[in-house]
Amino acid sequence: MKKIYIGSMSPYSGKSVFTLGLGLALREMGFSIGYTKPIGNDPVQVNRKVYDSEALFFMEALGLDEPLERISPFVESLDMLNRTLAGKVRSVDRRILKAVGAISGYDILLIAGTRDIFEGSLYGINGVRIIKEMDARAVMVEKWNNEDTIDDICAAKDILEGRLHCVVFNQVRDEARGFIRKKVLPYLKKRDIRVAGIVPYDKILGSVPVRALVDLLGGKVLCAEDALDRLVENFSVGAMDVNNALRYFRATPNKAVITGAHRSDIQLAALETSTRCIILTGGLLPNDVIIGKARLQGVPIISVREDTFTVVDKIEKVLGRFRVREKEKIERALEVVRNNIDIKLVLK
């Protein structure tokens, strides 16, 4: 059984999307695929036991019939942290290694990393140790961030001592692709570091369901509640004059427009273009004409208490952390791996 640890040196690099797409692609190729997330950080309770919610999602998405204790053997939480610091939690490493080691019978086992390969060290276990103890090979998925990414990859090669199998550059903007191909790949090749793919930034995979914005902002939905699962790909702040706003809105598809409740001109302009939702700041309500038009067009209007700056700041802080659970994103994850990843290199 091949064991592939999918990790990164920095958080929110797109590991989950890559893992899902790779798992679906390999299954499509006829391989039997196992999955485990040794260290979880999004606790959810099932039958009075705590598991990682992403691990449960992967269990369903990949059609696994493995015991939950093996797919999600350990989950970080504030309570677990406090108990560990008080010396009340021991042998986390043995529990995790035993659970992962008990998984067998698959062609390939995908081992999902945490935010970075060092997370979990305070519990006596981390990605580096899991890779070595499980005799796995690491595929590092790194969000492209100029020379910092190259630095991280070179460090990973040193830290993993021969177990770095290959690297995937993720969320690469168009303007960086040429530089990576011409400069970075030859440099990494000289250092015996293989690159399995350069994945372009994808708006659908970077999108956010309207419902998630409602939850994040604690907003009140005023209409079109049945459209909350639609995906927002762009954000626009409606603080300009209406003529400029309309021109900008027309060039920005599938967007959420953030504006004050008093700016009915901006709201009408947004409703004349491709808009997924309108977020009204300041806690005030729009007039009935706006609500009626939005209801007819199926565009949710969300009222929030905070000012525009605070709302934008909240959204920016969590972009990239939203889960891949929507059907459209699952299908796109598979498509992205098919089109951009050298799967033969990953399996070599």
LINZIZI-V599235 format. One record per backbone hydrogen bond with DSSP energy under -0.5 kcal/mol. CO is the residue of the C=O (numbers start at 0). NH is the residue of the N-H. E is the energy in kcal/mol with one decimal. If there is no record, write none. Layout:
CO_NH_E + CO_NH_E
This chain:
1_3_-0.5 + 1_108_-3.1 + 2_4_-0.6 + 2_136_-2.2 + 3_5_-0.6 + 3_110_-3.1 + 4_6_-0.7 + 4_138_-3.0 + 5_112_-2.4 + 6_140_-3.0 + 7_116_-1.4 + 13_17_-2.1 + 14_18_-3.1 + 15_19_-2.5 + 16_20_-2.7 + 17_21_-3.0 + 18_22_-2.6 + 19_23_-2.5 + 20_24_-2.3 + 21_25_-2.8 + 22_26_-2.2 + 23_27_-2.1 + 24_28_-1.3 + 25_30_-2.2 + 26_29_-1.4 + 30_32_-0.5 + 31_106_-1.2 + 31_107_-1.9 + 33_109_-2.6 + 35_37_-0.5 + 35_111_-2.9 + 37_39_-0.6 + 39_75_-3.3 + 41_52_-2.8 + 43_50_-2.9 + 45_48_-1.8 + 48_45_-3.4 + 50_43_-2.5 + 51_55_-1.8 + 52_56_-1.9 + 53_57_-2.5 + 54_58_-2.1 + 55_59_-1.6 + 56_60_-2.9 + 57_61_-2.7 + 58_63_-2.7 + 59_62_-0.8 + 66_69_-1.6 + 66_70_-1.6 + 67_71_-2.8 + 70_36_-3.1 + 73_39_-3.1 + 76_80_-2.4 + 77_81_-2.5 + 78_82_-2.4 + 79_83_-2.2 + 80_84_-2.6 + 81_85_-1.4 + 82_87_-3.1 + 82_88_-0.6 + 83_86_-1.6 + 90_94_-2.0 + 91_95_-2.4 + 92_96_-2.7 + 93_97_-2.2 + 94_98_-2.0 + 95_99_-2.6 + 96_100_-2.3 + 97_101_-1.0 + 99_102_-1.4 + 106_1_-2.5 + 107_33_-2.9 + 107_109_-0.6 + 108_3_-2.8 + 108_110_-0.6 + 109_35_-2.0 + 109_111_-0.7 + 110_5_-2.7 + 115_118_-1.3 + 116_126_-0.9 + 116_127_-1.4 + 117_120_-1.6 + 119_122_-1.8 + 119_124_-1.7 + 120_123_-1.8 + 122_92_-0.5 + 125_129_-2.4 + 126_130_-2.5 + 127_131_-1.8 + 128_132_-3.2 + 129_133_-2.3 + 130_135_-2.5 + 131_134_-1.0 + 136_4_-2.8 + 137_139_-0.6 + 137_164_-2.3 + 137_165_-1.4 + 138_6_-1.7 + 138_140_-0.6 + 139_141_-0.7 + 139_167_-2.8 + 141_169_-2.9 + 144_147_-1.2 + 145_144_-0.5 + 145_148_-1.1 + 145_149_-1.1 + 146_150_-2.5 + 147_151_-2.3 + 148_152_-2.3 + 149_153_-2.4 + 150_154_-2.1 + 151_155_-2.5 + 152_156_-2.1 + 153_157_-1.6 + 154_158_-2.7 + 155_159_-2.6 + 156_160_-0.7 + 156_161_-0.7 + 157_160_-0.5 + 159_162_-1.0 + 162_137_-3.1 + 162_164_-0.9 + 165_139_-2.1 + 166_195_-2.8 + 166_196_-0.8 + 167_141_-2.8 + 167_169_-0.5 + 168_198_-3.3 + 169_143_-2.4 + 170_172_-0.5 + 171_200_-1.9 + 172_175_-1.7 + 172_176_-0.8 + 173_176_-0.9 + 173_177_-0.6 + 175_179_-2.2 + 176_180_-2.4 + 177_181_-2.6 + 178_182_-2.6 + 178_183_-1.4 + 179_184_-2.8 + 182_186_-1.3 + 183_187_-2.7 + 184_188_-2.4 + 185_189_-1.7 + 186_190_-0.9 + 187_192_-2.6 + 188_191_-1.8 + 191_193_-0.6 + 193_166_-2.0 + 193_195_-0.5 + 195_341_-3.1 + 196_168_-2.4 + 196_198_-0.5 + 197_199_-0.6 + 198_171_-2.7 + 201_205_-1.7 + 203_206_-1.4 + 207_231_-3.3 + 208_211_-0.7 + 208_212_-1.3 + 209_213_-2.0 + 210_214_-2.2 + 211_215_-2.6 + 212_216_-2.5 + 213_217_-1.1 + 213_218_-1.7 + 218_220_-0.5 + 219_221_-0.6 + 219_302_-2.7 + 222_300_-0.5 + 223_226_-1.9 + 224_227_-1.1 + 226_229_-1.2 + 227_210_-2.7 + 229_209_-2.2 + 230_232_-0.6 + 231_207_-2.1 + 233_255_-2.1 + 235_237_-0.6 + 235_257_-3.1 + 236_238_-1.7 + 240_244_-2.4 + 241_245_-2.5 + 242_246_-1.8 + 243_247_-2.3 + 244_248_-3.2 + 245_249_-2.1 + 246_250_-0.9 + 248_251_-1.2 + 250_252_-0.6 + 253_232_-3.0 + 253_233_-1.4 + 254_275_-3.4 + 254_276_-1.2 + 255_235_-2.6 + 255_257_-0.5 + 256_258_-0.6 + 256_278_-3.3 + 257_237_-2.7 + 258_280_-2.1 + 259_262_-1.5 + 261_263_-1.6 + 262_266_-2.0 + 263_267_-2.3 + 264_268_-1.9 + 265_269_-2.4 + 266_270_-1.9 + 267_271_-0.8 + 268_271_-0.7 + 269_272_-1.5 + 272_274_-1.4 + 273_254_-1.5 + 275_299_-0.8 + 276_256_-2.2 + 277_279_-0.6 + 277_301_-3.1 + 278_258_-2.4 + 278_280_-0.6 + 279_303_-2.8 + 280_260_-1.3 + 286_290_-1.8 + 287_291_-2.7 + 288_292_-2.4 + 289_293_-2.6 + 290_294_-2.5 + 291_295_-2.0 + 292_296_-1.8 + 293_297_-0.8 + 293_298_-2.6 + 294_297_-0.7 + 297_299_-0.6 + 299_277_-2.3 + 299_301_-0.5 + 300_221_-3.2 + 300_222_-0.6 + 300_302_-0.5 + 301_279_-3.3 + 302_219_-2.5 + 303_282_-2.7 + 305_281_-2.3 + 306_310_-2.1 + 307_311_-2.6 + 308_312_-2.3 + 309_313_-2.3 + 310_314_-2.2 + 311_315_-2.5 + 312_316_-1.7 + 313_317_-0.9 + 314_317_-0.8 + 314_318_-1.2 + 317_320_-2.3 + 322_324_-1.0 + 325_329_-2.2 + 326_330_-2.4 + 327_331_-1.7 + 328_332_-2.6 + 329_333_-1.7 + 330_334_-1.9 + 331_335_-2.9 + 332_336_-1.9 + 333_337_-2.5 + 334_338_-2.3 + 335_339_-1.7 + 336_340_-2.0 + 339_197_-0.6 + 340_342_-1.5 + 341_345_-1.8 + 342_346_-2.1 + 343_347_-1.0
